[in-house]
Amino acid sequence: MHADLSRLTFRPDRHYSAVVAQQGRVQLDADANEQAAIQLHQARTIAADLIGQHGGPAGDTGFHIKFKAGSRELDDLLIGGGRYYVDGILCDATRPLPGVAVDDEEPAEGEADDEPDAPPATWSYWDQPDAYRDPERPGDRLPDRPFLACLKVWERSVTAAEDPALREVALGSAMPDTAARVKVVWQVLPLAGSALELEDLENGAGATKDQVRKAFGDWVAKSGAATSRLAARSERPEHADEDPCLIRPDARYRGPENQLYRVEIHEGGTAKEATFKWSRENGSVVFP
């Protein structure tokens, strides 16, 4: 989450149910963010317990997939609108309606008022909002059959640099932005049948739904497993014991003592070959 945060204090294993503000104390962004994280964790845990790992409401289940073969055009998928839950996370595939245009002149008597064409109720594989598929790029095209259409879900942060509507213009252009947002992102992506390592699929004999579900679950667990860890440590400043103040008067709340460091892998490789990029402000410094 690339936002200018001081700390991330939410820990599910501590089983806190609320953040309690105290009178006369400094209000921190970490406290407010932890309260939001606690409530979101509770809501998604309830949804996952009641719905299961994935599912949707009866009558409005989203992400109904239809395959559309292309003769002269590329193969396509039609993605139905509606709601669906993945691990308790709500995914909404409802296509937003366009704004209604206001005509300057009323139609003359006896003339028909041409109604604009209704927008499609479905997304396609090529125009889904957060997938950015390029028909000119062979790697983005649908693979040869058999393949699976899977739903990939995660969250990303959005700041005023990406969505200018978040900036409070009344504060003036010289003032910094205020709060950031978190957005649920979904993508319908193909997974080649060969990736599931099912012999029945590879030799064309077919496979049962239970076999495909189990193979897909194994693939998800394998692809999502953590393969590396970060080891970091802080160093104690020299003459720290001689300083009579626990916090230096010039430290303030935006000093280096309360900065969230972000480290990202830039190029992978061995310990001497891999490169990293890091930021004291959690990567929130953006040059639009």
C-alpha positions in Angstrom: 0.0 0.0 0.0 1.9 3.1 -1.3 0.6 5.7 1.2 2.4 8.0 3.6 1.8 5.9 6.8 3.6 5.9 10.1 3.1 2.3 11.1 0.9 -0.7 10.4 -0.2 -2.0 13.8 -3.0 -4.4 12.9 -2.2 -7.9 14.0 -5.0 -10.5 13.7 -3.3 -12.8 16.2 -3.7 -10.3 19.0 -7.5 -10.5 18.7 -8.3 -6.9 19.4 -11.9 -6.0 18.7 -11.7 -2.2 18.8 -9.4 0.8 19.1 -10.3 3.0 22.1 -9.4 6.7 21.9 -8.3 8.4 25.2 -8.8 12.0 26.1 -5.9 14.4 25.8 -3.8 12.0 23.7 -2.3 12.5 20.3 -4.4 11.1 17.4 -2.3 8.9 15.1 -3.0 7.6 11.6 -2.0 4.2 12.8 -4.8 4.1 15.3 -7.5 5.0 12.8 -6.1 2.6 10.2 -6.1 -0.2 12.7 -9.7 0.4 13.6 -10.6 0.2 9.9 -8.6 -3.0 9.5 -10.2 -4.6 12.5 -13.7 -3.9 11.2 -12.8 -5.1 7.7 -11.2 -8.3 9.1 -14.3 -9.0 11.1 -16.7 -8.4 8.2 -14.7 -10.6 5.8 -14.2 -13.4 8.3 -18.0 -13.5 8.8 -18.6 -13.5 5.0 -16.0 -16.3 4.5 -17.5 -18.4 7.4 -21.1 -18.1 6.0 -20.4 -18.2 2.3 -17.3 -20.3 2.1 -14.1 -19.7 0.2 -16.1 -18.4 -2.8 -19.7 -17.8 -3.8 -22.3 -15.3 -4.7 -25.9 -14.3 -3.9 -28.7 -16.2 -5.5 -30.2 -14.2 -8.4 -27.3 -11.8 -8.6 -24.2 -14.0 -8.8 -21.5 -12.3 -10.8 -18.7 -13.5 -13.1 -20.8 -15.9 -15.1 -18.3 -16.9 -17.9 -19.2 -17.6 -21.5 -16.7 -18.5 -24.2 -17.0 -16.6 -27.5 -15.0 -18.2 -30.3 -13.7 -15.9 -32.9 -13.6 -16.9 -36.6 -11.9 -13.8 -38.0 -11.5 -12.1 -34.6 -9.7 -13.2 -31.4 -11.4 -15.6 -29.0 -13.2 -13.7 -26.2 -14.9 -14.3 -22.8 -18.1 -12.6 -21.7 -18.1 -11.8 -18.0 -21.5 -11.4 -16.4 -22.2 -8.7 -13.9 -23.2 -9.1 -10.3 -21.5 -9.8 -7.0 -19.1 -12.6 -5.9 -17.1 -13.2 -2.7 -13.5 -14.6 -2.7 -12.2 -15.4 0.8 -14.8 -12.9 2.2 -13.7 -10.1 -0.2 -16.6 -8.6 -2.1 -16.0 -8.3 -5.9 -18.5 -6.3 -7.9 -18.7 -6.9 -11.6 -21.7 -4.6 -12.2 -21.0 -2.4 -15.1 -21.5 1.3 -14.2 -24.2 3.1 -16.2 -23.1 6.1 -18.3 -24.3 9.6 -17.4 -27.5 10.9 -19.0 -26.8 13.7 -21.5 -28.9 16.8 -21.3 -30.3 18.1 -24.6 -30.2 21.8 -25.2 -33.3 21.7 -27.3 -36.5 19.8 -26.9 -37.5 17.5 -29.8 -40.0 19.0 -32.1 -43.6 17.8 -32.0 -44.0 14.6 -34.0 -40.2 13.9 -34.0 -38.9 10.8 -32.3 -36.4 11.3 -29.5 -33.6 8.9 -30.5 -32.6 6.9 -27.4 -28.9 6.0 -27.1 -28.0 2.4 -27.3 -28.1 0.7 -23.9 -24.6 -0.2 -22.6 -23.6 -3.9 -22.5 -24.5 -5.6 -19.2 -21.4 -7.7 -19.4 -17.6 -7.2 -19.6 -15.5 -8.8 -22.1 -12.1 -10.4 -21.6 -10.5 -7.5 -23.5 -12.3 -4.5 -21.8 -12.5 -5.7 -18.1 -11.6 -2.6 -16.0 -8.4 -3.7 -14.3 -6.9 -6.4 -16.5 -5.4 -4.3 -19.3 -5.4 -7.0 -21.9 -3.8 -6.0 -25.3 -5.0 -7.9 -28.4 -1.8 -7.0 -30.1 0.3 -8.8 -27.5 0.3 -12.6 -28.0 0.9 -13.3 -24.3 -2.4 -11.6 -23.5 -4.5 -13.7 -25.8 -6.5 -16.7 -24.7 -4.6 -20.0 -24.9 -5.6 -23.0 -26.8 -8.3 -25.2 -25.2 -8.6 -26.7 -22.7 -8.0 -23.8 -20.3 -9.6 -22.5 -17.1 -10.9 -19.0 -16.5 -10.0 -18.0 -12.9 -10.7 -14.9 -10.8 -7.7 -13.1 -9.4 -8.5 -10.7 -6.5 -6.3 -8.4 -4.5 -6.3 -4.9 -3.1 -4.3 -1.8 -4.1 -4.0 1.7 -2.7 -5.2 4.7 -4.7 -3.8 8.2 -4.0 -4.7 11.6 -5.4 -1.8 11.2 -7.9 -3.9 8.4 -9.5 -7.4 9.8 -8.8 -7.4 13.6 -8.7 -11.0 13.6 -7.4 -9.6 12.5 -4.0 -7.7 15.8 -3.5 -9.5 18.5 -1.5 -9.2 21.5 -3.8 -10.3 23.9 -1.0 -6.9 23.3 0.7 -5.1 24.8 -2.3 -2.6 23.4 -4.7 0.3 24.0 -2.3 -1.1 21.7 0.4 -0.5 18.0 0.5 -3.2 15.5 -0.3 -5.3 14.0 2.6 -6.4 10.4 2.9 -5.8 7.6 0.4 -8.2 4.8 -0.6 -8.0 1.1 -0.9 -9.6 -0.6 -3.9 -10.6 -4.2 -4.6 -9.1 -5.2 -7.9 -10.3 -8.3 -9.9 -9.1 -9.9 -13.1 -10.5 -12.8 -15.1 -7.4 -14.6 -16.4 -6.9 -17.8 -18.3 -4.9 -20.7 -16.9 -3.7 -23.3 -19.4 -4.8 -26.8 -18.7 -1.2 -28.0 -18.9 -0.5 -25.9 -15.7 -2.8 -28.2 -13.7 -0.7 -31.3 -14.4 -3.7 -33.4 -15.0 -2.9 -36.4 -17.3 -6.6 -36.7 -18.3 -6.6 -33.2 -19.6 -3.3 -33.6 -21.4 -4.2 -36.7 -23.3 -7.6 -35.4 -24.2 -9.6 -38.0 -22.1 -11.2 -35.3 -20.0 -11.3 -34.8 -16.3 -14.1 -34.6 -13.7 -15.0 -31.3 -12.0 -13.7 -32.6 -8.7 -10.3 -33.5 -10.2 -10.1 -30.0 -11.8 -11.0 -28.3 -8.5 -8.4 -30.2 -6.6 -5.7 -29.6 -9.2 -6.6 -25.9 -9.3 -6.4 -25.7 -5.5 -3.0 -27.3 -5.5 -1.8 -24.9 -8.2 -3.1 -21.9 -6.1 -1.3 -23.1 -3.0 1.9 -23.7 -4.9 1.9 -20.4 -6.7 1.0 -18.4 -3.6 3.5 -19.9 -1.3 6.2 -17.6 0.1 9.6 -18.4 -1.2 11.8 -15.8 0.5 12.1 -13.7 3.7 13.6 -10.4 4.6 16.0 -10.0 7.5 16.5 -6.5 8.7 17.8 -4.8 11.9 18.2 -1.4 13.3 21.3 0.1 14.8 21.5 2.0 18.1 22.9 5.5 17.7 26.2 6.3 19.3 26.0 8.0 22.7 22.3 7.1 23.0 22.7 6.4 26.7 24.1 9.9 27.3 20.9 11.6 25.9 18.6 12.5 28.7 15.5 12.7 26.5 13.7 9.5 25.4 12.6 11.3 22.3 14.7 14.2 21.0 12.9 17.6 21.0 13.6 18.1 17.3 12.4 14.6 16.4 8.7 15.5 16.0 6.1 12.9 14.9 7.3 13.0 11.3 10.9 12.4 12.0 12.9 9.2 11.1 11.8 7.6 14.4 8.2 7.2 13.0 8.7 6.4 9.3 7.5 3.3 7.6 10.2 1.8 5.4 9.3 0.0 2.2 11.6 -2.4 0.5 10.8 -3.9 -2.9 12.7 -6.3 -5.1 13.7 -4.6 -8.3 15.6 -7.4 -10.1 15.6 -10.9 -8.7 18.7 -13.1 -8.4 21.3 -14.2 -5.9 22.4 -12.2 -2.9 25.1 -10.4 -5.0 23.0 -10.0 -8.1 19.6 -9.0 -6.8 18.8 -5.3 -6.6 16.3 -3.5 -4.4 14.6 -0.2 -4.1 13.5 1.3 -0.8 11.7 4.4 0.5 11.4 6.0 4.0 7.9 7.1 3.1 6.5 3.7 2.2 7.0 4.5 -1.5 4.4 7.3 -1.4 6.7 9.9 -2.9 5.3 10.2 -6.4 6.3 12.5 -9.3 3.0 12.8 -11.4 
